[in-house]
Amino acid sequence: SNRLVPLWALILPGIFVALAGLCTVGLILYRRYQAENGPLQASEVISARQQALLILQQSVKSPERELRVRALEALGQSRDATQRSTIEPVLGDSEPELQSKAAESLGLLGDRSAVPTLLAVAEKSPASPPGLAAASAAAQLGAARGKELLSQRLKDDKKTEGRLRAAYLLSALGDDLGLSELRKLRDRGGLPDELDLAVQGRLAQFGDETARTALL
């Protein structure tokens, strides 16, 4: 029988090609600039970073949802704790995806000042994706209560989807309960290809030989 190819499998190669092209163009332009003006000074690098962060801050308020998601993700990856004031208000957004991404980004920033707000979101809606993301971020920032909420969700949720989400987030913390649940779900089979790949990747990350073999 014909097997449908996931949409992401068709799109992903094109994205990689585009990114490779942008990197190549950027490298060429940088080398040209360096040849004409010499190496970038530290002040120029700092200025460029500040301008990039400013653009991202503005993008968080864009009416385009996808742009907001990408901006939140990039701000989190900046590891710049001063961006908390831009990201934290998005926890109250009406879009669950934006709430979840804001929580993830706060976890990446590493600023423990965000823990009370994250736990408030997690306690208010412990079963929702934003609530789980907030609990995970709080745990990532060292809050034991965040991990407790994820563990409780894993024990209480009777649906595979909910258990998978909680287990996946717990496993990112190296939690044995989360990793054990992922193995059970993997061994039971029936997961969509993209989810199975994510589960195998996480298990391989923590030394599961079956997962490593499957990914070869």
Salt bridges, closest charged atoms under 4 A:
GLU66 OE2 - ARG70 NH2 2.73
GLU73 OE1 - ARG70 NH1 3.09
ASP80 OD2 - ARG49 NH2 3.85
GLU88 OE2 - ARG84 NH1 3.19
ASP93 OD2 - ARG68 NH2 3.14
GLU97 OE1 - ARG65 NH1 2.08
GLU104 OE1 - LYS101 NZ 3.10
ASP111 OD2 - ARG84 NE 3.07
GLU123 OE2 - ARG145 NE 2.77
GLU148 OE1 - ARG145 NH1 3.21
ASP157 OD2 - ARG153 NE 3.74
GLU161 OE2 - ARG165 NH2 3.56
ASP175 OD1 - LYS147 NZ 3.39
GLU181 OE1 - ARG163 NH2 2.91
ASP187 OD1 - ARG186 NE 2.55
ASP193 OD2 - ARG3 NH2 2.30
ASP208 OD2 - ARG183 NE 3.20
ASP208 OD2 - ARG186 NH2 3.41
GLU209 OE2 - ARG212 NH1 3.41
